[in-house]
Every structure is written in C-alpha cells, then in structure tokens.
Amino acid sequence: MKEEEPRNCGDCGAKPGEFHKYGCDVEHCAMCGYQAIGCNCIYLVNGMDMDTLEEKHHDIYMNGPTREMEKKFDEVIEKLGGRLPWTGFWPCSKEAAEFGWWSKFDSVKGRWVTCSKDDPEASPDLNKFATCAKWNKEKRIYERLV
C-alpha cells in the first residue's frame, strides 16, 4: 500500500483544513463520528426518537430538520469543538492504517477480506469501525476497542 497524498474532497471540493459544504456525503459528524448526512444526531439533540419520528413529527420526517433544529444542533457541535474539517484523506483511512486494519476485495468470494499491509491490493479496512472502534466525541477521534 503506497502512502497517499492529501487531496480535495471528492464530493464537495473542500481543500484540506476547510469545512465541507453542508450536505456533503463525506463529512463526518463531530458528535457520533459517522457520516453526517445520514446520522440521527440532529434528531437526538432535539429530543426526537427515530422510531416514532414519522408518527410524531410527520412534517419533519417528510421535509427534514427545521432551521431551529439545525441551530440547536450547531450549538451542541460548537461546544464539542465545531464541525470536523476535511483532512485531505478519506474518513477513517488514516486511523485504519494506524490500527493495522487492511483489506482487499476478493472477487471470487464476492466480499472484502482481511489482508496484509504489504498486499499490492491492500486498502484501509473501514468496515472494522462498525464493531472494533468507538468515536470519542470529547477527543474527536476513533478509539480502537479490540
């Protein structure tokens, strides 16, 4: 695996150190560490249960968060140190390399398999973050669990 050079965000064009444009698919949430566009943190901060969102807040379920909800969420994120800027590297790829997590796609098996860093097809194993790492919102980093 060769060392990558920092690059602009492939979705919104943010340069390393800049913030993503709102709605960027690549931005990660400073609260949960997951993809910001798909996490539920804005609803949780505003006291809404995702299991009953459609039933209890149908307008929000259909149209998305209100400006008031966004403002409250932004205030919480600011207390955590603000939004996460683009580093120039795909989210979690540097952490996976640091943790020694590597994988490659096995076309015969039709899935990703663990491999050595030295394998010519190796790439950071981002799938391990779901079960082997936890986001620390105070430190703003992923911590290895196992």
C-alpha positions in Angstrom: 0.0 0.0 0.0 1.6 3.3 -1.1 1.2 6.4 1.0 -1.5 8.7 -0.2 -1.2 12.5 -0.7 -3.8 14.8 0.8 -6.4 15.8 -1.8 -9.6 17.9 -2.0 -12.9 16.3 -1.0 -14.2 14.3 -3.9 -17.8 15.3 -3.1 -17.8 19.0 -2.3 -14.3 20.1 -3.2 -13.2 21.2 0.2 -9.5 21.6 0.5 -7.6 20.0 3.4 -8.3 22.1 6.5 -11.5 23.6 5.1 -15.1 22.6 6.2 -17.2 20.5 3.9 -20.2 22.2 2.2 -23.4 21.5 4.1 -24.9 18.2 2.8 -21.6 16.8 1.7 -21.7 13.0 1.6 -18.1 12.7 3.0 -18.4 14.9 6.1 -18.4 13.1 9.4 -20.4 14.2 12.5 -18.4 15.6 15.4 -20.9 14.1 17.8 -21.1 10.4 16.6 -18.2 10.1 14.1 -20.5 8.6 11.4 -21.4 10.2 8.1 -23.1 13.5 9.0 -25.6 13.4 6.2 -27.0 10.1 7.4 -26.7 10.2 11.2 -29.5 10.8 13.6 -27.7 13.2 16.0 -29.7 16.3 14.9 -32.9 14.5 15.9 -31.5 13.1 19.2 -30.3 16.6 20.2 -33.8 17.9 19.5 -35.4 15.2 21.7 -36.9 13.1 18.9 -37.0 9.4 18.8 -36.2 7.9 15.4 -38.5 5.0 16.0 -41.5 7.4 16.3 -40.4 10.3 14.1 -42.8 9.5 11.2 -45.7 9.2 13.6 -45.0 12.0 16.0 -43.2 14.5 13.7 -44.5 13.7 10.2 -43.6 17.1 8.8 -40.0 16.7 9.9 -39.9 13.1 8.7 -41.1 14.2 5.3 -39.1 17.5 4.9 -36.1 17.1 7.1 -34.9 19.2 10.1 -36.1 22.7 10.6 -33.8 25.8 10.9 -34.5 25.8 14.6 -33.4 22.2 14.9 -30.2 23.0 12.9 -29.4 25.9 15.1 -29.8 23.8 18.3 -27.6 21.1 16.8 -25.0 23.6 15.6 -24.8 24.9 19.2 -24.1 21.4 20.5 -21.5 20.8 17.9 -19.8 24.1 18.7 -19.5 23.0 22.3 -17.7 19.9 21.1 -15.2 22.0 19.2 -17.1 22.6 16.0 -17.5 20.7 12.7 -14.8 18.4 11.6 -12.7 19.9 8.8 -11.6 17.9 5.8 -8.2 16.3 6.4 -7.4 15.5 2.8 -7.9 11.8 3.4 -10.9 9.6 3.2 -12.6 9.4 6.6 -11.1 6.7 8.9 -8.5 5.6 6.4 -5.6 7.1 8.4 -7.0 5.5 11.6 -7.4 2.1 10.0 -3.8 2.2 8.9 -2.7 3.2 12.4 -4.7 0.4 13.8 -3.2 -2.1 11.3 -6.6 -2.8 9.6 -6.2 -3.8 6.0 -8.4 -5.5 3.5 -8.9 -6.2 -0.2 -11.8 -7.2 -2.4 -11.8 -10.9 -3.2 -13.8 -11.2 -6.4 -14.1 -15.0 -6.1 -15.7 -14.7 -2.6 -17.5 -11.5 -3.6 -16.6 -9.7 -0.4 -13.8 -7.8 1.4 -11.2 -10.0 3.2 -8.5 -9.1 5.7 -5.0 -8.9 4.2 -1.5 -7.7 5.0 -0.5 -4.0 4.5 2.1 -5.3 2.1 -0.5 -6.9 -0.2 -0.5 -4.9 -3.5 -4.3 -4.7 -3.4 -4.4 -3.6 0.3 -6.6 -0.7 1.3 -7.6 0.5 4.8 -10.3 -1.7 6.2 -13.0 0.7 7.0 -15.6 -2.0 7.8 -13.9 -2.7 11.1 -15.0 0.6 12.5 -18.6 -0.7 13.0 -17.5 -3.3 15.5 -13.9 -2.6 16.6 -13.8 1.1 17.2 -15.7 3.8 19.1 -16.0 7.5 18.5 -14.8 9.7 21.4 -16.6 13.0 20.9 -14.5 14.8 23.5 -11.2 13.8 21.9 -12.8 13.9 18.4 -11.1 10.6 17.4 -11.9 7.0 16.9 -10.5 4.7 19.6 -9.7 1.1 19.0 -11.8 -1.4 21.1 -10.0 -4.6 20.3 
